[in-house]
Every structure is written in structure tokens, then in C-alpha cells.
Amino acid sequence: MFDGPDFPKSLEEQQFEDWLEEGRSSKIGYEYLLVIWDAFEEKYQPIYLEERWKISTFELYGESVSQESLVAAYDLYSESRISLNGSE
């Protein structure tokens, strides 16, 4: 996943599947998985959210000057990718 010049590194499909399962099995009741790029660690990290509006509080990859930036967001149950361009 995330192959190509628009992304800093690819992500193994199995890692992504593991993150989905981890979020769905949590007792907290998460609804969303965010894939975050950590520039310092140079790797992807998962962040789980309960509420969709919180996605907009993260800076997008390519527009961020912070250590962590949002690469993609997914619904944990439908596994569909959520648009990040403001037309959610």
C-alpha cells in the first residue's frame, strides 16, 4: 500500500490488516483508523478514533511541517477510505 512517489514509503498489506483487526477488537469502540507518517521514526503508525470530526484535526501529509502527518483515513468496519479533501 502507498506505493509511488506521493508517499514516503510503502506499507505492507498485512500490517494494515493487523491494524484494522486491532481497532475492531478494541473494547473502546473505535470507528476509524488513521494511517500516520512519523517523519522522525520514518514509519507508519496507526491512530484510532471514535468520532469522525477528529480526523480534521490532523495535518495532511505533504502539507504538514510537524513530525506526524495524516496519510489516509479508513472506516474500520467497511474498510472504505475516507476522503480527506474536505468533502467528507
N, C-alpha and C positions, 0 to 999 in steps of 0.2 A: 504494500500500500504506500501511497505518497511517493511514487517513483516519478522522477522527472526534475527538470531544472527549477520548478516553482517551489520545491521542498528541499530542506537541508539534508535529508537522509530518508531512506525507505524504512518502513515499519513492517515487521514480519506479520503475516496474516494470523498466525497462531497467537501471537501476543495480543493482537486486537480482540480476537475471540475470547481469550482469557479475561481481558478487561471487561468485556460485555457480561460474561458469566459472573464475574466478581461483583459487578454493580447490581445485577439482577438478584443475586443471592444475599445481598446485604439486608439486614433487618431494619435499616434506616428508611428504606422506601425510596431509593433514588429513582429518578425518571430519565436522567440524561448523562451521557458520557462525553466529556470534553477531552480531546487529544491536544495536549500542550507540548510545545517545544521548549525545552530548557537549554538555553544557549550556553550556560556555564558548564552543565553536565554533558552537553551535546547528545541528548537523547530525548525521546518522547516520554511523557508522563500522563497518566490518566487522572482526571478530576471528575468526581461525580456530583451531580446537583439534583435537588428535589424540585426546584422551580425554574421554569424556562426563562423568565425575565433575567435571571442572574447570568445567563450566557453573555448578555450585552455588557457586562461589567469587565470582561476580559479584553485585552488588546489583541488585535489580529496579527498573525504572523505576517511579516513584511511591512507592517505599519507600526510595530512596537519598537521601542528603544529599551524596554525592560528585559530582564533575564528570561522571563517566561512569557510566551505568546501563544494564542489560540490558533491551532491549525484547522481543526474540524470539530463539529458537534454532532452527536447522534442520539436518537431516541433509543433507550436501552431495550425496549420491547419490540418495536417494529424494525429496529436496526436501520432505519432510514436516516440519511444525512440531513441535517438541518441547515437551511440557508443562512449564511452569515452576512449577507449584504443589506440587512435592514428591512427586507420584505418578508419577514417571518410571519 
